[in-house]
Amino acid sequence: MQTITASVFKATCLRLMDRVCQTGEQIVITKNGKPVSRLVPYRDVPETIFGLHKKEVLSRDDLVSSLDIEWDAES
């Protein structure tokens, strides 16, 4: 994680924002040698976890139909 002073951040703010967006790198901004802020990439937070990986995880198996196997619990 890179650390820069507030004066350097002020002079290069837009370039740093672009770099954080592209690389995902976080930057800590200091004032008088103490950390005061952190520049992090913006990420949308889903309202619910259900469907979070929709269309990203594929299964080639038929997960819904019966297997036609008798379980020990059924006997």
NORPE-V443340 format. One record per residue. N is the residue number from 1. SS is DSSP state (@ for helix, = for strand, . for the rest). BURIAL is # if it has 9 or more other C-alpha atoms within 8 Angstrom, else .. Layout:
{{N/SS/BURIAL} {N/SS/BURIAL}}
This chain:
{{1/./.} {2/=/.} {3/=/.} {4/=/#} {5/=/#} {6/@/#} {7/@/.} {8/@/.} {9/@/#} {10/@/.} {11/@/.} {12/@/.} {13/@/.} {14/@/.} {15/@/.} {16/@/#} {17/@/#} {18/@/.} {19/@/#} {20/@/#} {21/@/#} {22/@/.} {23/@/.} {24/./#} {25/./#} {26/./#} {27/=/#} {28/=/#} {29/=/#} {30/=/#} {31/=/#} {32/./.} {33/./.} {34/=/.} {35/=/#} {36/=/.} {37/=/.} {38/=/#} {39/=/#} {40/./#} {41/./#} {42/./.} {43/./.} {44/./.} {45/./.} {46/./.} {47/./.} {48/./.} {49/./.} {50/./.} {51/./.} {52/./.} {53/./.} {54/./.} {55/./.} {56/./.} {57/./.} {58/./.} {59/./.} {60/./.} {61/./.} {62/./.} {63/./.} {64/./.} {65/./.} {66/./.} {67/./.} {68/./.} {69/./.} {70/./.} {71/./.} {72/@/.} {73/@/.} {74/@/.} {75/./.}}
